[in-house]
Amino acid sequence: MNKSSKKIIFIFLIITTSFGAGFAVNDFINSFDDRNNIKGLINIGGQDDQDKTSLDFWNILDKEDKNEIEERADFGVFWEAWRMIEGKYTLENLDYEKMVHGAVSGMVDSLGDPYTVFLSPQDRMMFEQDMKGSFSGIGAEIGFRDKFLTVIAPLKGSPAEKAGLLSGDKILKVDEVEIIGMNIDEAVNIIRGEKGTMVKLTIGRDGLDELKEIEIVRDIIKIETVEWEVKNRNIVYIRISQFKEETVDEFDSQIDDIIINDPKGIIIDLRNNPGGYVSTLEDIASRFLNNGDIIFVEDFGNKNEVYKANGSNKFSSIPIVVLINEGSASASEIFAGALRDNNDAQLVGKTTFGKGLVQEMQNLKDGSALKITVARWLTPNGLDINKDGIKPDYEVEMTLEDYENNKDPQLEKALELLK
């Protein structure tokens, strides 16, 4: 057996043990004869009474392999702690599945990336429901900024928007639970709840000298992601609230009606759009770009992958203005950058949120999942938007007074540019 094969076998055994211990590796465990329980599995390679099976396991590796592993981390510490808990902990019966999930969560948290998270089977189901556009909650997208859980955007018409939650609000407490130190999914779980129940958020807001409490009654959040209307002088206004699974179909079902109006200019409103699926971003952006135009670049550190428009441009030669603000994040930032870099679209509003990291979902065998940051997003011209965001060509403030008086100076500026 060559060195490469040995490493592959070792990695397979470690991964299988770490992620499936005690609940999803029956075939693997049973291959160790009488070691068909969790305690037997843990003992492999770590007890004084190692039998031939465990010795054969370690003999797969040569001396160089062992040294390399020991230099990276001492896996024995994990098993030692596990055995200690098994042997000494007496307050309640051990939940092995919960312990394994906790171990994986701790490993993920150690990376220090708030966007790389472990999703339990329940969390994964909630995430998939979100991306399909229907769930029970307050209707606000949240993310991390300066280590605070921050409102990226309250969704249009949502309980969060009606209660007065604003983009940029920092959430410090949910009811009486402090959430500093939680990851996004943990916070979402306690903010969510059944329709008709109330949740109280304690927030910090720029411009306020003291904390503010906002009470929100949860409801079913059903999101229509594409809306449009004709403004004065045949200017078509299109609002895209998120790039979800159904957004492409919503958009395509309305394209013909938009074209019939023979627009002289188009305003695309991406304010408070927190992002969504990469595939949806590609399809929608291709409606505005020429075949072969670069939509974005994924920077994996050691290589780049370029994504190009597929040639379905429906709005060639029409001037475009894109509205952005602090709540425009992730895919919506890339969308705005692609239209500016390729079509000289003008951006109006405020600097975007600055989430330029790409996450990839990896499903695990028990129904849980890892959402892992795998790359950075770059605009066609190579701008790294992470943290700094995209600055508008025309910075226009939207004040609290404007919100309360139903004024929209950013939209007014866009209409002025397209006259």
N, C-alpha and C positions, 0 to 999 in steps of 0.2 A: 504493500500500500504506500503510495507516494505521499509526500508532505502535504500537498494541496488537498488530497482526499481526506487525510486525517483531520485537517482544519475544518473541512466542510462537515464531517461527522460530529466533531466536537461542538461546532456552532449550532448544529441541528439539535443536539442533546441539551445544550444549555437553554436555547430558546424554548424548546418543548417543555423543559422542566420549569422555567421561570414563568411562562405565561399560561401553562395548562395544569399546573400541579393540583391534584386532588379532585378535578372535576371534568377534565376533557382529554385525558391522555390514556385511556384504558388499554389500548393496544400496546403503547409504549411501556406502561407499568407492568402489564402482564408478562412482557418478555423477560422480566427479571424473576421468574418463577414465583417464590413465596413473597416477593416484595410487591404485592398488589394492593398496597394501601399507602396513604400519604406518608406515614412515618417511615415505612420501608424505603420509599423513594428518596426521602431527605437523607437517610443514612448512607446513601451511596457515596463512597469516597471520603466520608467524614467521621467514621467510627473506628474504634480500635479493632472491632470484630469484622473487618472487611472480609467478605468472602471472595471467591474466585470471580464472581460476576463483576463486583465493583473494581477488582484489580484489573480485569480485562478492559473495563471502561477506561481506566487511566493509562493502561499500556498502549491504547490507541495513539497516544501522544508521545512524541520523542522529547528529549530534554530541552531542545530549543523551543518547541511549542509551549511547554510548561513554563519556561522562564518568561516567554512573551506574555502569557496570560497573567502571571503573577505580577509582572511590571505594570499591567493595566489596572488590575483590581484584584483584591482577595475575595473571591466568591465564597470562601469558607466562612467569612464573617456573617454573611446572610444566613447560611444554613445553621451556623452556631446559634444565632439569635432565635431562629425559628424553633430549633430543638429546645432551647431554654424556655421559650414561651409554652411549647407543648408540654414540657415536663413540670413546670412550676406554676403556670397561671391557673388560678382556681375560681375567679369571681364568676365566670359564666362559661358555658360551652363554647368552644372555638368554632368560628365560621370560616372554614378554609378558603372558600371562594372570596369572601370579603377581605381576608388577609392578603390573598394574592392580588386582588384589585388594589388594595392599599399600597402594596409593595410597588406595583407598576406605577401608580399615581405618584408615589414618592420619587421614583426614578425620573419620571417626566418632569416633576416640579424642580428637580435639581438642575435642569437645563437652564432655568431662569428665563424662559421664553413664554410669555403669557398666552401665546397663540398655539403652542404645542401642548395638547391636552390629551388625557385619557378619558374615554367615554364609556361608562358602564352600559350594559344593554339598554337600560331605561333612558340614559342620556342620549345614546345613539338614536333611539326611536324618536325622542323629542327633536333632535337635530334634523332628522329626515322629514318630520312633520313640518318644521319651520320652513325648510327649503321647498316644500310643496305648497306653502302659502296659507296654512290654516293651523291655529293653535290657540290655547287659552292663556292669557297673560295681560300685560299692560300695553304692549305694542311699542317697544323702544329697543333700538339696537345699542349695545354697549361695547366698549373696548377699553384698553389701558392707555393712559397718557400720564407721563411723569409718575408712574407707579400708583396712580389713583384710577379706580374704576369710573369711567367717564361715559356720559351719554353721547353716543355718536349722533344719533338722530331719533326723535320720536316719530313714529310712522304717522302719515297723514290720516286724520280722522280717528286716531287711536285714543284709548283712555288716557294714555300718557300725555298726548298733545292737549287733550281737553282739560286735563288737570293742571297744565302749565309747565310741564317738564320741558327743558330747552336743551339744545345741542350745547355741549360743553359743561353741563352740570356734573359735578363730581359726587358720586354716591358714596356716603360714608357709613350709613346704617340702613338695614332693611328691617322694619319694625324696631325691635331693640337689639338686633344682632349686628355687631360690627363686622364689616366685610373686608376690611383692610387685610391683605395677605391671602385672600381667596383667589382662585382662578376664575375665569369667566363662567365656566359651566357650573361651578358651585354656586356662584352668585345668582345665575339665571334660575337655578333650581329653587331658590328660596324666594325670588321675586315672582316667579310663576305661581299659579294656583287656580282653583276652580272659578268658573264664571260666577260673578256676583259677590265674591269675597273681596275684602279691602286689604291693601298693603300700604304701609307708611314708609316713605323714603326720606331719610335725612340727607340733605345735599348741601354742598358748598357751591356758590355761584360767584363768578367774577362780578365785582361791583357791589356785592352785598357784604356788610360788615359782620354779619352773624349767620349761623347756619339756618337753613330753611327746611321745614317739614312739609311734605306734599303727600296727601292721601289720595290713593288711586283705586278705583273699583275695577277689578279684573273683568275681562270680557273675552269672547271669542274673537280672535284677530283674523280676519280674512282680507287678504291684500290683493287689490287690483293694481298691478305693477305698471300699467301703461295707460295714460290719459292724454287726450289732445283736444285742442280747440283752435279756431281761427281768430287771431287778433286783428287789429286794424291794418289796412294796407296789405291784405293777403299774407300776413305773417302767421305761420303755423307754429303754435306752441305745443311741444311734446314733453310731458313729464314722465320720467322713468324712475320709479321709487326704489326698485331693487332689480337685480339680475337673477331671478329665480327660474325654476324649472319651466314654468308656463309662460314666461315673459316673451319668448320668441313667437309663440303662437298668438299671444295677445297683440303683439306688434304687427305681425304679418297680416292678421285679420283686419287691420285698420289702414294698411299702407295704401290700398287703392283709393279709399276715401280721402286720404291726405293728398294724393297725387291729383285727384279730380279737382281739388281746390287751386291747383296751379300756384303753389306757394312761391312768393318772391324772396322769402327768407325763412329760416327755421331757427327757432329757439329750443334748445334741448335743456330741460331743467333736471340737473342731477343733484340738486341741493338735498341734503339729508339722505342721500342714497348710500347705504352702507356697503354695497358690493353684492357678491353672490358667486354663481358658477362661472368658471372660466369659459366653458363651452357656450354659455349664453352670451357672455361678453363678446366672444368672437363673432357669433352670428349677427348680433345687433350692430356691432361696429362695421361689419361687412356691408350692411345696408347703406352706409354713408361713405365707404372708401372704395377706391378702384382696385381691381384685381392685382394682387401682388403687393399692395401697400402693407408695410409692417404695422401690425396692431400693437404688439408689445414683445419684449424679450424677457425670457426667464434666465436669470443668472444663477447657475448652480455652483458657482465658485470656481470649478475646474472646467466648466463648459457652459456655453450659452445655447438656448433653443429659441429660434425665431418663429413667431406666429404671424401669418400673413392673411390678408383679406381674401375671401373666396370668390370675389368677382360679382356679387349680387347687388352692386351699387344701384340704388333706386333714386338717389337725390344728387346726381352729379351737377356741378356748376351752380348750386344754390348756396348763397352765403349762409353761414351758420354761426350762431352765438351759443355758447354753453354756459349755463349758470352753475356755479359751484359755491360751496361754503365749508365751514369746519366739519359739517356732518357728511361730506362727500368722502367716501373711504374705499380703499381696496380697488375692486373692479371699476367703480365709477371714476376713480382718479386716473386709471389707465385709459379708460374710454375718453375722457377729456383730453389727456395727453396725446392720444392717437389722432384725434380730430384736429388738434392744434398743429401737431408736427406734420401731418399729411395734407390737410385741407386749409391751413391758415385760419382755422376757426378761432374766434376771439373768446376768451374766457372772462367772465364777469362775476364778481362776488368777493369771497374771502378765500384765503389759503386753505387747502383741503386738509383732511385729518392726518394723513401721512402714514397709512398702513400699506407698505409696499412688500409684504411678505406673502409667499404662496404656501398654502397648506394643502396637504394631500391626505385623504382618508385611507387608512389601512384597516380592514376588518380583521378581528381576531376570532378564533374558533368558537368562543362561547357567546357570541353575539355582541361583545364589546368592540371597541375600536380605538385606534390611535389617530389623532389629527396632528400631523407632523409638518413643521415648517421645512420645506425642501429647497426653496429658492427665493430670490428677490425678483420683484417686477421692475423692469426698466421701460421707459417710454421709447418710442422709435428713435428718438435722438439721443438715447442713452441716459436720460435723467433717472437717478435713483430717488424714488419718492418717499422711501421709508423715513419716518420721523419728521422730515422737513415738509413733505407734501408738495403740492403744485400751487404756485402763486398765480393769481389771475392777471390778465393784461390790464384790466380795469378793476381796481379795488373799490368796492362799494359796501358801505356798512348797512346792516339791517338791525336797527335798534329795537329794544323792547317796546318802545313807544310805537314804532312802525307796526310791530306784531299786533299790539292792542288796538291800533286804529285801522287795521286791515290795509296798510300801505305796503308797497313792494318796490322800493327804489332800485333794487337790482334788476327786476324785470323791466322797469321803466328805462333803465340804461340800455338793456339789450334791445328794446324796441327802438330806442333812439339811434343805436348803431346800425340798425337794419333799414332805416328810412332811406 
